[in-house]
Amino acid sequence: MPMPSRTFVTAAANVVANYQNILVTRPRPAVTLVTLNRPKALNALSSPLFNELNQALALADQDKDVSAVVLTGSEKAFAAGADIKEMQSKTFADVYSKDFLANWTALRSVRKPIIAAVSGYALGGGAELALMCDIILASPTARFGLPEITLGVIPGGGGTQRLAGIVGKSRTMELVLTGRHFDAEEAERWGVASRVVRTEKKEGDEHLPVVQEALDMASKIASFGQLAVQAGKESVNAGTSNTSSYLRKAKLIVTLALDLPLSEGLRLERRLFHSLFATNDQKEGKHRHYVGYFMMERMTIDVVSSGMSAFAEKRKADFTNS
């Protein structure tokens, strides 16, 4: 994967430049802050964004002067989902032959700790991205969910596997098969989030309270030896690694999450996700533009295409189980 052609840090602002979809800064000694930056699309996770994210994280991982990373989005959306505009025309042959979403797993190879500071929507791929991080801090406005079922598919970026390992089979089945959202309080209670940051933003604060808390935590981690921190992360991850037609596949993948090692479960989930691109339900489901993805407060944004007519016509998707 090519690195950015020109990556540099400006001494005055501690800004790492040359990215189009993310912002990378060094707000604290030894701490890198990565901010998803597609505001018009509510930080929809396009392939270009994820490529940049992987590049930035790889650079931070290789940088001896970086000890911890904070990943965040905007106040309204950490990331509202994968980019439906990018996915809507894909076929099974497309996603299978190119192993679509396989590059999402690169984040888990980063050895330095990553703290997700989640405010607003973290849905679909956004929830999966947060679950890939080592620690999640949530603002009171955070809303999580895996609503892919409403589009005729299932989560394909690790959601079924990682969530089942945290909240258990029954609750994961409910969330995956109904697509319902859950709020910050539930996330904290279930162990999805380490905690909810309830302090209010003060005048003059550069960052949201949840980001400020994440930076404080990252600085605390960075005060310790990198070798011990990385060994601690590796040890914890080692201990947690086992943990209609499309409705049947969604149920199957959640069940297998409890039986397979994480790496195998992730591969199976991705393959089942790919297979659903060969169904009529996926073709119909992509027309149902889910509110939690790319239309917030009934505000249309750039990623909505003319193909998503069902939502615009205010009709339900007509799933035929084929």
C-alpha positions, 0 to 999 in steps of 0.5 A, a space after each residue: 500500500 503506497 504511503 502519502 507522497 508528501 507527509 510532514 509535520 508543521 512545527 507550529 500546529 503539529 499538523 500532519 498534512 497531505 490527506 484528503 479524508 482524514 486529519 492527522 495531528 500531534 496535539 500531545 507529546 507521543 500522541 497522534 490524533 486521527 480525525 475522520 474528515 468527510 463532514 458532508 458524508 457524515 464520515 462515510 467510510 469510503 475506500 479512499 478514506 480507509 486507505 488513508 487511515 491505514 497509511 496514517 496508522 502504519 506511520 504512527 505505528 512505525 514512529 518511535 516518537 508515538 506511543 498511542 493513537 486517538 481516533 475520532 470523527 465529528 460531534 455529529 458522527 464518528 462514522 455513519 456507516 460504509 459508503 453506500 454510493 461506493 457499494 451500490 453497484 457492486 456485484 458478488 464477482 466484484 466483492 469476492 474477487 477483490 476481497 472487499 473490506 479485507 483492508 479493514 483488518 489492517 487496523 488490528 495489526 497496529 501494535 500501539 494502542 488506539 482509543 476511539 473517541 465516539 460522538 454521535 453516530 457510529 453505525 454499520 462500518 462506523 460501529 465496526 471501526 470503533 470495535 476494532 479499537 482497543 478502548 472506546 470512550 463515548 459521549 452521551 450523544 453516541 449511538 451505535 448500531 449494525 443496521 445492515 439487515 435493513 439493506 439486505 446484507 449483514 455486517 462485513 467488517 467484523 461487527 458480528 464477530 467482535 460484538 458477540 465476543 463483548 455482549 454475548 450471542 443473544 444480544 448480538 442476535 437482536 442487534 444484527 437481526 433487527 438493526 436497532 441502535 443502542 445508546 451510550 448508556 447501553 454501550 457502557 453498561 454492556 462493556 462496548 464502551 469503557 465509559 461515557 464522558 459526561 463532562 460538558 465542553 468549556 468555552 475555549 476548549 479545542 476538542 470535545 470532552 470525549 476527545 479531550 478525555 481520550 487524549 488524557 488517557 493516551 498521554 497517561 499510556 504514553 508515560 509508560 514504556 512502549 514495550 510494556 504497553 504493546 505487550 499488554 495490548 497483545 496479551 489482552 487481545 490474545 485472551 479475547 480472540 475466540 470469542 429469510 436467506 439473508 436472515 439465515 446467514 446473519 443468524 449463522 454468522 453470529 452463532 459461529 462467532 462463538 465457535 471460531 477463532 477471531 481471524 477465521 470468524 472475520 473471514 467467514 463473515 466477510 465471505 457471507 457478506 460478499 455472497 449477499 451481493 448475489 441476492 435480489 434482496 441486496 439489490 432491493 435493500 440498497 434502494 432503502 436508504 436507512 436513516 442511520 446511515 446517510 440521512 440524518 434529520 431528514 437532510 440529504 447529503 452528497 452520497 445519496 444517489 438516484 438509485 435509492 428511490 425507495 427511501 425517497 418515495 417513502 416506501 418499504 423495501 420489498 424483500 423477496 427472500 431471493 
